[in-house]
Structure formats: C-alpha cells, structure tokens
Amino acid sequence: MADGLATVGRLATGRAFHDRVQSAFLTGLTGATGFKERSWQLAAGGRGRVDLAVVTDDREKMLVVIEIKGTDWDKIRADRVKRNVQRHIRQLLAYLDTAISELEAGQWEGVAGALLYPSRPASPEC
C-alpha cells in the first residue's frame, strides 16, 4: 500500500508542476497565443493532447509545442532513465511530425518543440 500512496503522491506533484507551468507560461503572454491541453491529430494516425502549444501573433507564424513532464529523475532507477527520456522524445516527435506537415503546407514559418522538466538529475550519470 505504501508504494501505491507514493505513486499517487508523485502523480499529484507532477500534476501540480504541470498546472503551475501552464499557468505561468500563459499569464502575461505577449506577442503570442497559448493553448493548454490542445487536442492533436497525429500524422501517423490517432490523436494526442499537447500540454502547451504557443503560436506567435506576428506575420511569420511560428508554432512551439511544449510537453511538460513532472519526472523526478532522482526517483527513477538509473537503468530506466534512458528509456523514459526516449519515450518522452518519441511523444514530442509525434506531435512535431504533424507540425512539420503543417509547416510544409504553409501554415507555419517555423516549428519548435521542447520538453520541460522540474529539475535535472542530481547525478550526471543518470
């Protein structure tokens, strides 16, 4: 039962970080429009939900896709860190595949993606 409570605690902490980032990012956003929890059609088929999408308001429209991860690297076994990072990267790339298709169709002048974490691992070996 203690493991279950720890898991719920980690999820709650991650969700709180997620909400704080979205709120802070969208508050006072100038020269751009932000969308949180935006539904996303994946180029390979299926649907996803982007944590935060930002579109610049200027003439040269740019889309930035941000995935917010509440991962506490110091609580993950070292042998699982790489697998988790790769999973996060694959998720972001799936969203960017759609954005790149839209870029090629002329909807955007540029696209960028970012993974955002609450902190770095304490040890560089992770």
N, C-alpha and C positions, 0 to 999 in steps of 0.2 A: 504494500500500500504506500510506503514511503516513496518508492520510485514513481508511482502514479502522481502523487502530490508534487514531487519535484518537476515532473513533466508539465503539469498544469501551471506551476509557478513560472517555468521557463517560457511557456506559451504566453502567459499573461504579461511577462516582462517584455517579450518580443513584440507583442501587440501594442503595448504602451509606447515602445520606441517607434514603432511603425506610425502610430497616430501622431506622436509628437513631431516626427519628421514631416509628415504630410501637412500638418497644421502650420509649422514654422515655415515651410517652403512656400505655401500658398498665401500666407499672410504678408501683405505688402508687396506682392509680386508685381514688378513694373516692367512694361515692355513685352509682356508675355501673358499667356493664358494657361492656367494649370488645371489638370483634371486628375482627380484621385479615383482609384478603383475603376479604371476605364475598361470596359469590355473590349476584347481584341480578337479579331479574326486572324488565325494563324495561317501563314502562307502554305504550310504543309497540310492544312485541314484542321478542323476543330476550333475551339475557342480557348481564350485565356483571359486573364484580368491583369492589366498593368497597374502596378501600385501607384505610379505617378507619371503622367505624361505632360510635358510642357511644350507649348507651341509659341514661338516668337511672334510678336504682333507686327514686326517690320515687313518691309517689302520682300525681303529674302527669307521666306518662311523656313524655319528650322524646327525639327521635332527632336525632343530629348526624352528618352524612355528611361525611367529610373525604377529599379527594383530595390525595395527596402528589405533588408534581411536582418532579423534580430539575433543572428547567430553569435553565441558566446564561444569563440574558438577555444578558449581555455577549458571548456567543459566537454570538448569532443576529443575522443582518443586520437592520437597523432596519426594512426594508420587510416583514419576516416576523413581527415581534413581535406585531402586532395579530392576524394570522391565527392564531398559536399560542394567544394568550390566548382568542380566540373559540372555538377548538376545545376548550380546557380548560373554558370556561364551558358549552358545549353538553353536554359529557360530564357535568359536575356536575348540570346542569339535568335531564338524562335520568334520573339517579338520584333527584333530588328530585321529579320527576313521580310516580314510584312512591310515595315517602314521603308526598306530598300526598294521593294517593288513599287511602293507609292512614290518614292523619290524618282525612280526610273520613269514613272508615268507623268512626272512633272508636278506632283502635289507638293513636294518639298525641295528646297535648295540644298538642304543638308540634314543628316540624321546623326544622332549620337546616343549612346547607351551608357548607363552607369549602374554599378552595384554599390549599394550603400550599407555599411555595417556600423554597429555602435562603437567598435574598437578593433584594434589589431590584436593578434595573439601576443601574449606576454613573451613567448619564446619564439625566436626566429626559425627554430627547427620545425615548427608546425607548418 
